[in-house]
Amino acid sequence: MVDIPYTHPQNQLLTLLPARSRRRLFAELESVSLPKDYRIASRGQILDDVYFLNSGIISVQVPSAKSSTFAVGMIGYEGLAPWALTYPTACSAFDMVMHLPGDGFRMKLSNFLSAVEEDSVVADVVRRFSLAFQIQMAYAAQSNAVDMIDVRLARWLLMCRDRVWHNEIKVTHENLGQILALRRPSITTAFHSLEEKHLVHASRGIVTIRDRRALKDFAQQSYGAPEREYFSLFNDYLVGEGERFSSEHQPSTFRRSARKGDVGGA
């Protein structure tokens, strides 16, 4: 049993659950610290646990010919990993590694699957997030195929900012090259492009977003659609907790609670 009140989780999915469902999960959850490079899951190995992040970012990766791995998605406090309903002896199709350190909750997969089977609300929330993450991966594939490198970098920075809740992101050019399957000189050139436009500032392993709204405009269609789909998918759960989110709502970040007033600004 975790040592914090079950009524006040920071993870978005746990927040959206009714108290009865949260109580059911928190009876099995344990608090965990998740340092950088902590391995949530390994490709081809049996899944043992499910993780609900409160902070930090999981990088979801596949093998790449250009680098050892290539990121196809990211998960923060808005979701869970693994993100799809599975079975007790399932193997992971992806490597899932903590790209930015954080903390969260861990639960044995077998116990989680029992909760999903017994509680239709938990099952519904998991299915909705699974769809939201599939949409994120689809747009990532599109961006990787057609966008210029500086646009891909802008998209990645915006997505990170949504999940770390502030404008400073700890990441090196080398890390980004591995994540985006790009050579370091290409990353450096892309950063110079963004810095010349006064969108970001990169120094000693820290990237500072100077103008989020302008960076979002620069990213154009590569960023925003999956974020709107996330809100649309969970719209029903937001009703009664605050104002209804419509598909026209332009979220500047994911929400830390179910109240519309908690949405962060640019």
VEXTI-863535 format. One line per field, with one value per residue: residue number from 1; x, y, z of N, C-alpha, C in turn. Coordinates in Angstrom, 2 decimals, m for minus. Atoms other than C-alpha are relative to their C-alpha. Example, Ala and Ser with C-alpha at 12.3 -4.5 7.8 and 13.67 -1.06 7.14 Angstrom:
<rs>
n: c(1/2) $
n_xx: c(0.89/m0.82) $
n_yy: c(m1.19/m1.19) $
n_zz: c(0.00/m0.06) $
ca_xx: c(12.30/13.67) $
ca_yy: c(m4.50/m1.06) $
ca_zz: c(7.80/7.14) $
c_xx: c(0.90/m0.77) $
c_yy: c(1.20/1.09) $
c_zz: c(0.00/0.73) $
</rs>
This chain:
<rs>
n: c(1/2/3/4/5/6/7/8/9/10/11/12/13/14/15/16/17/18/19/20/21/22/23/24/25/26/27/28/29/30/31/32/33/34/35/36/37/38/39/40/41/42/43/44/45/46/47/48/49/50/51/52/53/54/55/56/57/58/59/60/61/62/63/64/65/66/67/68/69/70/71/72/73/74/75/76/77/78/79/80/81/82/83/84/85/86/87/88/89/90/91/92/93/94/95/96/97/98/99/100/101/102/103/104/105/106/107/108/109/110/111/112/113/114/115/116/117/118/119/120/121/122/123/124/125/126/127/128/129/130/131/132/133/134/135/136/137/138/139/140/141/142/143/144/145/146/147/148/149/150/151/152/153/154/155/156/157/158/159/160/161/162/163/164/165/166/167/168/169/170/171/172/173/174/175/176/177/178/179/180/181/182/183/184/185/186/187/188/189/190/191/192/193/194/195/196/197/198/199/200/201/202/203/204/205/206/207/208/209/210/211/212/213/214/215/216/217/218/219/220/221/222/223/224/225/226/227/228/229/230/231/232/233/234/235/236/237/238/239/240/241/242/243/244/245/246/247/248/249/250/251/252/253/254/255/256/257/258/259/260/261/262/263/264/265/266) $
n_xx: c(0.85/m0.81/0.07/0.66/1.45/0.41/0.84/m0.78/m1.11/m0.40/0.15/1.25/1.00/0.49/0.82/1.30/0.80/0.81/m0.68/0.08/m0.98/m1.33/m0.24/m0.31/m1.37/m1.00/m0.25/m1.04/m1.08/m1.10/m0.74/m1.34/m0.84/m0.37/m1.15/m0.27/m0.41/0.69/0.67/1.38/0.24/m0.98/0.60/m0.14/0.03/1.32/0.37/0.28/0.63/0.62/m0.47/0.73/m0.95/0.40/m0.93/m0.96/0.44/m0.41/m0.23/0.37/m1.02/m0.18/m1.34/m0.20/m1.23/m0.89/m0.44/0.38/1.45/0.68/1.20/1.25/1.02/m0.37/1.08/m0.27/1.03/1.32/0.35/m0.57/m0.82/0.46/1.22/1.08/0.42/m0.80/0.25/m1.06/m1.30/m0.31/m1.32/0.03/m0.44/m0.81/m0.80/0.56/m1.07/0.19/m0.86/m0.17/0.32/1.23/0.52/1.34/0.54/m0.21/0.99/m0.21/0.87/1.10/0.97/0.62/0.94/1.16/0.76/0.64/1.09/1.05/0.48/0.18/m0.48/m1.45/m0.21/0.34/m1.05/m1.19/0.25/m0.05/m1.39/m0.64/0.31/m0.69/m1.41/m0.11/0.09/m1.28/m1.01/0.30/m0.46/m1.46/m0.45/0.19/m0.99/m1.32/m0.06/0.16/m0.39/m1.41/m0.55/0.29/1.40/0.06/m0.56/0.99/1.09/m0.46/m0.14/1.34/0.56/m0.68/0.44/1.32/m0.09/m0.85/0.73/m0.77/m0.64/m1.37/m0.04/m1.37/m0.29/m1.19/0.09/m0.23/1.25/0.99/m0.38/0.42/1.46/0.55/m0.76/m0.68/m1.38/m0.11/m0.05/1.34/0.68/m0.60/0.51/1.41/0.05/m0.39/1.17/0.99/m0.58/0.00/1.37/0.25/1.01/m0.60/m1.42/m0.62/m1.28/m0.48/0.93/1.33/0.68/1.02/0.97/0.13/1.31/0.73/1.01/m0.69/m0.53/1.16/0.29/m1.05/0.23/1.16/0.89/m0.67/0.36/1.32/1.11/0.12/0.36/1.45/0.68/m0.04/1.09/1.28/0.26/0.32/0.96/1.09/m0.45/m0.19/1.31/0.33/m1.15/m0.32/0.65/m0.25/m0.99/0.47/m1.09/m0.63/m0.89/m1.40/m0.70/m1.42/m0.66/0.94/0.47/m0.37/1.23/1.15/0.61/m0.49/m0.84/m1.36/m0.78/m1.11/m0.03/m1.15) $
n_yy: c(m1.19/m1.21/m0.77/m1.29/0.21/0.46/m1.01/m1.09/0.40/m0.99/0.57/m0.47/1.07/0.29/m1.14/0.05/1.11/m0.24/0.39/1.44/0.64/m0.35/0.78/1.37/0.04/m0.41/1.11/0.83/m0.84/m0.39/m1.17/0.33/m1.03/0.45/m0.78/m0.02/1.26/1.14/0.76/0.38/1.26/0.32/0.66/1.45/0.59/0.05/m1.15/0.36/m1.07/m1.16/m1.22/m1.26/m1.05/m1.31/m0.94/0.67/0.37/1.28/0.04/1.29/0.10/1.19/0.00/m0.86/0.26/m1.15/m0.06/1.23/m0.04/m1.13/m0.25/m0.06/m0.63/m0.30/0.09/m0.68/0.16/0.08/1.36/1.15/0.86/m0.01/m0.78/0.81/1.19/1.13/1.21/0.14/0.45/m0.77/m0.60/m1.37/m0.22/m1.22/m0.38/m1.17/m0.45/m1.33/m0.99/m1.00/0.67/m0.41/0.95/0.45/1.18/1.26/1.02/1.25/0.10/0.93/m0.69/m1.04/0.64/0.38/m1.23/m0.35/0.94/m0.18/m1.38/m0.44/m1.37/0.11/0.54/m1.02/m1.01/0.58/0.09/m1.35/m0.43/0.82/m0.63/m1.29/0.22/0.43/m1.21/m0.68/0.71/m0.21/m1.35/0.02/0.61/m1.00/m1.07/0.53/0.25/m1.16/m1.29/m0.36/0.38/m1.00/0.14/1.20/m0.38/m0.87/0.86/0.78/m0.90/m0.35/1.16/0.10/m1.10/0.38/1.04/m0.41/m1.11/m1.23/m0.29/0.50/1.44/0.50/0.95/m0.33/0.23/1.43/0.68/m0.29/0.72/1.39/0.05/m0.33/0.75/m1.00/m0.27/m1.16/m1.26/m0.37/m0.55/m1.31/m0.92/m0.25/m0.91/m1.33/m0.54/m0.43/m1.10/m1.21/m0.51/m0.34/0.91/0.78/m0.24/1.25/m0.22/0.95/1.07/m0.52/m0.76/m0.89/m0.49/m1.43/m0.48/1.23/m0.25/m0.11/1.33/0.76/m0.47/0.51/1.43/0.10/1.15/1.15/0.03/m0.51/0.91/1.06/m0.60/m0.25/1.29/0.46/m0.68/0.47/1.36/0.00/m1.07/0.46/0.06/m1.36/m0.56/0.14/m0.45/m1.33/m0.27/1.00/m0.33/0.27/0.30/m1.26/m0.48/0.11/0.16/m0.36/1.13/0.90/m0.50/0.72/0.37/m0.01/m1.32/m0.71/m1.11/0.44/0.13/m0.94/m0.97/0.05) $
n_zz: c(0.00/0.07/m1.23/0.19/0.11/1.33/0.64/0.57/0.88/0.98/1.32/0.60/0.11/m1.34/m0.40/0.68/m0.49/m1.20/m1.23/m0.20/0.88/m0.50/m1.21/0.45/0.53/m0.98/m0.91/0.61/0.50/m0.88/0.47/0.50/0.58/1.34/0.47/1.43/0.62/m0.62/1.05/m0.31/0.71/1.03/1.15/0.03/m1.33/m0.60/m0.82/m1.39/m0.75/0.66/m0.65/0.13/m0.35/m0.52/0.61/0.87/1.35/0.56/1.43/0.59/1.03/0.83/0.58/1.17/0.74/m0.16/m1.39/m0.69/m0.16/0.63/m0.78/0.77/m0.82/m1.38/m0.98/m1.26/m1.03/0.63/0.41/m0.68/0.86/1.40/0.19/0.59/m0.74/0.47/m0.76/m1.00/0.50/1.21/0.14/0.50/1.38/0.00/m1.16/m0.68/m0.87/m0.54/0.65/m1.04/m1.26/m0.66/m0.98/0.35/m0.67/0.70/m0.37/0.71/1.16/m0.26/m0.84/0.81/0.92/m0.80/m0.24/1.27/0.23/m1.00/m0.04/1.38/0.14/0.19/1.35/0.99/m0.03/0.63/1.45/0.57/0.08/1.03/1.28/0.05/0.26/1.39/0.81/m0.14/0.80/1.42/0.36/m0.06/1.25/1.05/m0.16/0.34/1.44/0.89/m0.57/m0.12/m1.31/m1.02/m0.35/m0.85/m1.29/m0.65/m0.46/m1.14/m1.13/m0.47/m0.69/m1.28/m0.85/m0.49/m1.02/m1.11/m0.64/m0.05/1.28/0.05/0.24/m0.09/1.07/0.77/1.44/0.23/m0.35/1.03/1.20/m0.18/m0.03/1.31/1.01/0.81/m0.37/m0.88/0.75/0.45/m1.17/m0.26/1.03/m0.29/m1.15/0.47/0.69/m1.00/m0.79/0.83/m0.03/m1.40/m0.52/m1.09/m0.31/m0.43/m0.66/m0.98/m0.31/m0.35/1.05/m0.53/0.97/m0.26/0.47/0.32/1.03/1.28/0.33/0.47/1.36/0.88/0.17/0.88/m0.14/m0.61/m1.42/m0.37/0.28/m1.02/m1.28/0.05/m0.04/m1.40/m0.69/0.53/m0.47/m1.43/m0.22/m0.86/m1.39/m0.47/m0.27/m1.41/m0.76/0.49/1.26/1.03/1.02/1.36/0.93/0.41/m1.05/0.34/m1.27/m0.03/m0.63/m0.63/m1.27/m1.21/m0.70/0.90/0.06/1.17/m0.43/m0.29/1.23/m0.01/1.08/0.89) $
ca_xx: c(0.00/1.41/2.05/0.07/m3.72/m5.35/m7.55/m4.62/m2.54/m0.56/m0.79/m3.44/m5.16/m5.36/m6.75/m9.55/m10.68/m13.55/m12.53/m13.70/m11.50/m8.51/m8.90/m8.85/m5.58/m3.85/m4.24/m1.72/0.48/3.90/5.81/9.00/11.84/12.71/16.25/17.46/17.98/15.85/14.44/10.66/10.56/12.88/11.94/11.32/11.19/8.13/6.35/6.25/4.93/2.78/3.98/1.99/4.35/3.90/6.94/9.68/9.45/9.56/11.10/9.50/12.13/12.74/16.03/17.48/20.05/21.45/21.67/21.20/17.61/15.05/12.25/8.72/6.87/7.01/4.90/4.76/2.27/m0.58/m0.48/0.83/3.34/2.76/m0.16/m2.19/m4.25/m2.22/m1.96/0.20/2.94/3.12/6.50/7.23/7.49/9.46/12.28/10.89/13.52/13.36/14.69/14.13/14.14/11.03/8.83/5.58/3.71/4.40/1.96/2.37/0.96/m1.11/m2.75/m3.38/m5.02/m7.27/m8.28/m9.01/m11.15/m13.08/m13.51/m14.98/m14.00/m10.31/m10.54/m12.15/m9.51/m6.71/m8.30/m8.68/m5.06/m3.96/m5.73/m4.28/m0.77/m1.32/m2.33/0.84/2.99/1.20/1.92/5.52/5.92/4.49/6.79/9.87/8.99/8.21/9.40/12.70/15.04/14.47/10.70/11.12/13.27/10.68/7.97/10.02/10.80/7.14/6.10/8.74/7.66/4.09/5.32/7.95/5.74/8.48/10.62/14.00/14.69/17.83/19.10/22.33/22.85/24.13/20.95/18.79/20.77/20.05/16.37/15.76/18.21/20.24/23.92/25.08/26.04/22.45/21.12/23.55/22.47/18.80/19.44/21.22/18.12/15.84/18.24/18.53/14.74/14.98/12.80/15.19/18.55/20.82/23.69/25.57/22.97/19.97/17.56/15.45/12.29/12.23/8.95/6.62/3.91/6.37/7.94/4.49/3.87/7.20/6.32/3.08/1.12/3.75/2.49/m0.99/m3.24/m2.38/m2.70/m6.19/m7.13/m6.06/m8.46/m11.21/m10.84/m11.07/m13.72/m16.41/m14.30/m13.78/m17.51/m18.65/m15.11/m14.92/m15.93/m16.21/m13.19/m14.11/m12.08/m11.40/m9.59/m5.91/m4.15/m0.84/m0.03/m1.63/m3.57/m2.40/m5.98/m9.46/m10.13/m9.86/m8.30/m5.20/m4.12/m0.69/m0.13/2.36) $
ca_yy: c(0.00/3.42/5.91/8.83/9.35/7.50/10.53/12.70/10.97/13.11/10.70/11.95/8.59/7.88/11.37/10.76/7.54/7.63/7.15/3.53/2.60/4.50/2.72/m0.62/0.22/1.92/m1.22/m2.81/0.14/0.93/4.20/4.02/6.37/6.21/7.43/8.30/5.21/3.04/0.28/0.00/m2.82/m4.56/m5.66/m9.41/m9.87/m10.76/m7.80/m7.97/m4.58/m1.62/1.93/5.12/8.09/11.19/12.87/12.12/10.81/7.30/6.99/4.20/2.86/0.41/m0.69/1.60/1.12/4.61/4.32/1.65/2.73/5.14/6.78/6.24/7.85/9.23/8.74/10.98/11.60/11.58/7.80/4.39/1.88/m0.55/1.30/m1.57/m4.29/m7.47/m10.90/m12.17/m13.78/m11.09/m9.88/m6.23/m5.18/m2.07/m0.90/1.54/3.59/6.60/9.42/12.03/10.88/11.00/9.00/7.13/3.99/0.38/m2.52/m6.18/m6.83/m9.78/m7.65/m4.86/m7.21/m8.49/m4.90/m4.26/m7.37/m6.52/m2.77/m1.60/2.03/1.14/m0.92/1.96/4.48/2.13/1.55/5.28/5.97/3.07/4.71/8.12/6.67/4.91/8.27/9.84/7.15/7.61/11.34/10.66/8.41/11.12/13.78/11.57/10.90/14.38/17.09/18.92/18.14/21.47/20.91/17.39/18.85/21.54/18.90/16.78/19.77/20.78/17.27/17.18/20.56/19.26/16.50/18.27/21.30/23.90/25.40/23.87/20.39/18.48/16.80/16.68/16.78/13.22/12.05/13.77/12.21/8.76/9.53/11.00/8.66/11.62/12.46/14.97/17.62/17.51/18.11/20.99/22.58/22.21/23.89/26.76/27.21/27.40/29.66/32.09/32.46/33.07/30.04/28.12/28.42/25.40/25.38/22.63/19.92/22.17/23.38/26.38/27.08/30.86/31.30/28.31/29.91/30.79/27.33/25.80/27.98/26.86/23.19/23.74/20.54/18.25/19.12/19.51/16.91/14.01/16.38/17.43/13.80/12.99/15.63/14.46/10.83/11.73/14.40/12.29/11.94/15.69/16.45/17.09/17.90/21.12/22.62/20.30/20.28/20.54/19.46/23.14/23.56/24.20/22.71/24.31/21.24/18.20/18.80/17.88/17.81/17.64/21.35/23.45/26.30/24.18/24.19/25.79/28.86/29.55) $
ca_zz: c(0.00/m0.94/1.85/0.38/0.38/m2.49/m3.15/m4.27/m6.96/m9.39/m12.29/m14.71/m15.24/m11.52/m10.99/m13.48/m11.80/m9.29/m5.66/m5.56/m8.53/m7.16/m3.83/m5.65/m7.43/m4.52/m2.44/m4.84/m5.87/m4.43/m4.66/m6.71/m7.58/m11.27/m12.06/m15.53/m17.73/m15.42/m17.61/m17.44/m19.99/m22.43/m25.91/m26.08/m22.32/m20.25/m18.69/m14.90/m13.81/m14.79/m14.04/m13.44/m13.57/m11.42/m12.94/m15.45/m19.01/m20.43/m23.88/m25.93/m28.32/m31.15/m32.76/m35.42/m38.15/m37.51/m33.73/m31.11/m30.52/m31.94/m29.95/m31.28/m28.39/m24.86/m21.76/m18.71/m15.94/m18.48/m18.89/m17.91/m19.24/m20.79/m22.28/m23.74/m22.11/m22.30/m20.70/m17.81/m19.91/m22.62/m23.88/m24.54/m28.18/m27.16/m24.95/m22.37/m20.56/m18.26/m20.41/m17.71/m14.05/m11.93/m9.61/m9.73/m8.78/m9.69/m9.69/m10.55/m14.00/m12.81/m10.11/m12.59/m15.08/m12.30/m11.50/m15.17/m15.37/m12.22/m12.78/m16.10/m15.41/m15.05/m18.24/m20.10/m18.99/m20.04/m23.46/m24.03/m23.16/m25.36/m28.28/m27.41/m27.42/m30.73/m32.18/m30.76/m32.41/m35.74/m35.75/m34.70/m37.74/m39.97/m38.52/m38.85/m42.48/m43.77/m41.36/m41.36/m38.47/m36.72/m36.84/m35.39/m32.63/m31.90/m31.65/m29.25/m27.02/m26.85/m25.89/m23.16/m21.84/m21.55/m19.25/m17.12/m16.47/m16.90/m19.66/m18.75/m20.10/m19.14/m22.28/m24.27/m28.02/m27.81/m26.05/m28.63/m31.46/m30.02/m29.45/m32.90/m34.72/m35.99/m36.08/m33.49/m36.12/m37.41/m33.89/m33.42/m36.70/m35.74/m32.38/m34.11/m36.29/m33.24/m31.33/m34.23/m34.07/m30.29/m29.60/m27.35/m25.65/m25.25/m22.78/m20.92/m21.12/m20.46/m23.13/m22.17/m24.13/m24.45/m26.33/m26.21/m28.33/m31.09/m30.89/m31.28/m34.35/m35.79/m35.22/m37.18/m37.79/m36.24/m32.76/m31.30/m32.91/m30.55/m27.59/m28.69/m29.22/m25.66/m24.32/m26.61/m25.53/m21.83/m22.26/m20.57/m17.43/m17.23/m17.18/m13.64/m12.51/m14.49/m17.79/m20.79/m23.08/m26.74/m29.75/m30.43/m27.11/m27.64/m24.62/m23.72/m21.67/m20.12/m16.95/m13.45/m12.22/m13.67/m13.25/m16.40/m14.43/m13.82/m17.47/m17.75/m19.87/m22.60) $
c_xx: c(0.89/m0.24/m0.54/m1.49/m0.39/m0.83/0.81/1.19/0.36/m0.13/m1.37/m1.08/m0.57/m0.90/m1.40/m0.90/m0.87/0.71/0.01/1.05/1.42/0.35/0.40/1.44/1.02/0.26/1.16/1.22/1.08/0.71/1.40/0.69/0.54/1.14/0.13/0.57/m0.59/m0.84/m1.37/m0.33/1.07/m0.68/0.29/m0.03/m1.41/m0.24/m0.38/m0.88/m0.64/0.42/m0.94/0.95/m0.70/0.87/1.02/m0.61/0.57/0.17/m0.31/0.81/m0.06/1.42/0.07/1.32/1.02/0.52/m0.48/m1.50/m0.56/m1.33/m1.22/m1.13/0.53/m1.24/0.46/m1.14/m1.41/m0.44/0.56/0.81/0.11/m1.39/m1.18/m0.37/0.71/m0.36/1.24/1.37/0.43/1.43/m0.14/0.49/0.96/0.96/m0.65/0.96/m0.32/0.99/0.28/m0.45/m1.30/m0.40/m1.40/m0.43/0.22/m0.99/0.30/m1.02/m1.20/m1.08/m0.74/m1.04/m1.25/m0.88/m0.74/m1.21/m1.18/m0.64/m0.08/0.49/1.51/0.30/m0.25/1.08/1.27/m0.18/0.10/1.44/0.75/m0.23/0.73/1.48/0.24/m0.06/1.31/1.07/m0.23/0.50/1.52/0.57/m0.13/1.05/1.39/0.17/0.06/0.56/1.51/0.47/m0.33/m1.46/m0.19/0.52/m0.99/m1.15/0.40/0.11/m1.36/m0.65/0.66/m0.50/m1.38/0.10/0.89/m0.53/0.85/0.82/1.45/0.00/1.46/0.24/1.23/m0.24/0.17/m1.27/m1.04/0.32/m0.43/m1.52/m0.60/0.71/0.66/1.44/0.07/0.12/m1.37/m0.81/0.52/m0.51/m1.46/m0.14/0.38/m1.18/m1.04/0.52/0.02/m1.38/m0.44/m1.10/0.51/1.41/0.56/1.37/0.26/m1.07/m1.38/m0.53/m1.11/m0.90/m0.28/m1.37/m0.80/m1.01/0.63/0.57/m1.12/m0.37/1.02/m0.21/m1.17/m0.80/0.65/m0.38/m1.42/m1.13/m0.10/m0.42/m1.50/m0.79/m0.03/m1.15/m1.35/m0.36/m0.43/m1.03/m1.10/0.40/0.19/m1.33/m0.36/1.14/0.40/m0.70/0.38/1.06/m0.57/1.19/0.70/0.98/1.45/0.81/1.44/0.81/m1.06/m0.36/0.51/m1.22/m1.13/m0.67/0.61/0.94/1.43/0.86/1.06/m0.03/1.23/1.23) $
c_yy: c(1.24/0.84/1.41/m0.26/m0.38/1.02/1.08/m0.50/1.13/m0.53/0.34/m1.08/m0.35/1.12/m0.09/m1.10/0.42/m0.58/m1.51/m0.73/0.31/m0.83/m1.43/m0.10/0.30/m1.07/m0.87/0.80/0.22/1.19/m0.41/1.26/m0.54/0.85/m0.04/m1.35/m1.23/m0.70/m0.46/m1.35/m0.18/m0.79/m1.50/m0.68/0.10/1.23/m0.46/1.04/1.03/1.24/1.16/1.11/1.21/1.09/m0.79/m0.39/m1.35/0.16/m1.41/m0.17/m1.33/0.04/0.87/m0.34/1.11/0.14/m1.27/m0.09/1.26/0.18/0.11/0.63/0.31/m0.03/0.70/m0.23/m0.07/m1.44/m1.09/m0.80/m1.38/0.58/m0.82/m1.14/m1.22/m1.24/m0.30/m0.41/0.75/0.53/1.41/0.05/1.19/m0.01/1.25/0.42/1.40/0.96/1.16/m0.63/0.53/m0.99/m0.41/m1.18/m1.23/m1.03/m1.26/m0.12/m0.91/0.65/1.08/m0.60/m0.47/1.22/0.43/m0.90/0.25/1.38/0.55/1.43/0.01/m0.50/1.05/1.08/m0.52/m0.08/1.37/0.51/m0.80/0.59/1.32/m0.19/m0.51/1.19/0.78/m0.65/0.19/1.36/0.11/m0.58/0.99/1.09/m0.47/m0.18/1.27/1.30/0.20/m0.27/1.02/m0.04/m1.22/0.31/0.88/m0.82/m0.77/0.88/0.41/m1.14/m0.20/1.07/m0.30/m0.91/0.37/1.26/1.26/0.09/m0.47/m1.53/m0.45/m1.07/0.48/m0.25/m1.49/m0.81/0.20/m0.73/m1.46/m0.11/0.18/m0.72/0.95/0.16/1.29/1.32/0.46/0.60/1.40/1.04/0.37/0.96/1.41/0.67/0.54/1.17/1.30/0.65/0.37/m0.86/m0.79/0.51/m1.29/0.29/m1.08/m1.01/0.44/0.80/0.81/0.47/1.46/0.53/m1.21/0.22/0.08/m1.35/m0.89/0.41/m0.55/m1.49/m0.29/m1.27/m1.21/m0.16/0.51/m0.98/m1.13/0.55/0.30/m1.30/m0.57/0.64/m0.48/m1.38/m0.03/1.06/m0.42/0.00/1.39/0.68/m0.27/0.42/1.42/0.20/m1.05/0.52/m0.37/m0.28/1.27/0.51/m0.24/m0.14/0.44/m1.08/m0.96/0.55/m0.84/m0.28/0.10/1.35/0.76/1.14/m0.38/m0.13/1.07/0.92/m0.13/0.55) $
c_zz: c(0.00/1.24/m0.22/m0.16/m1.41/m0.73/m0.70/m0.82/m0.94/m1.42/m0.57/m0.04/1.36/0.51/m0.57/0.53/1.19/1.22/0.21/m0.84/0.44/1.23/m0.36/m0.48/1.08/1.05/m0.50/m0.46/1.04/m0.60/m0.43/m0.50/m1.32/m0.55/m1.52/m0.43/0.69/m1.07/0.48/m0.62/m1.06/m1.11/0.02/1.36/0.60/0.88/1.40/0.70/m0.91/0.80/m0.31/0.45/0.62/m0.59/m0.81/m1.33/m0.37/m1.51/m0.50/m1.27/m0.75/m0.55/m1.25/m0.67/0.21/1.43/0.69/0.19/m0.64/0.72/m0.92/0.82/1.38/0.88/1.27/0.97/m0.59/m0.26/0.89/m1.00/0.62/m0.11/m0.50/0.93/m0.59/0.82/0.85/m0.52/m1.27/0.05/m0.56/m1.44/m0.10/1.19/0.58/1.09/0.51/m0.66/0.94/1.32/0.62/1.07/m0.43/0.84/m0.87/0.54/m0.79/m1.13/0.26/0.86/m0.79/m0.95/0.74/0.26/m1.25/m0.26/0.94/m0.03/m1.44/m0.22/m0.22/m1.40/m1.06/m0.07/m0.68/m1.52/m0.66/m0.09/m1.06/m1.38/m0.15/m0.33/m1.41/m0.95/0.07/m0.87/m1.49/m0.46/0.08/m1.29/m1.15/0.08/m0.40/m1.50/m0.84/0.54/m0.03/1.42/1.07/0.43/0.91/1.39/0.77/0.57/1.26/1.24/0.57/0.77/1.36/0.96/0.58/1.22/1.18/0.68/0.19/m1.28/m0.10/m0.09/0.00/m1.05/m0.76/m1.48/m0.31/0.30/m1.08/m1.30/0.06/m0.08/m1.39/m1.14/m1.00/0.47/0.83/m0.77/m0.49/1.14/0.29/m0.98/0.26/1.19/m0.41/m0.71/1.00/0.84/m0.78/m0.04/1.42/0.61/1.19/0.26/0.56/0.60/1.02/0.45/0.44/m1.17/0.64/m1.13/0.32/m0.38/m0.46/m1.12/m1.39/m0.43/m0.52/m1.43/m0.99/m0.28/m0.92/0.27/0.66/1.47/0.19/m0.20/1.02/1.36/0.06/0.06/1.41/0.78/m0.47/0.53/1.47/0.36/0.98/1.47/0.59/0.33/1.45/0.90/m0.40/m1.31/m1.03/m0.97/m1.36/m0.88/m0.46/1.05/m0.40/1.28/m0.10/0.69/0.50/1.37/1.16/0.86/m0.98/m0.08/m1.16/0.40/0.27/m1.25/m0.02/m1.20/m0.83/0.68) $
</rs>
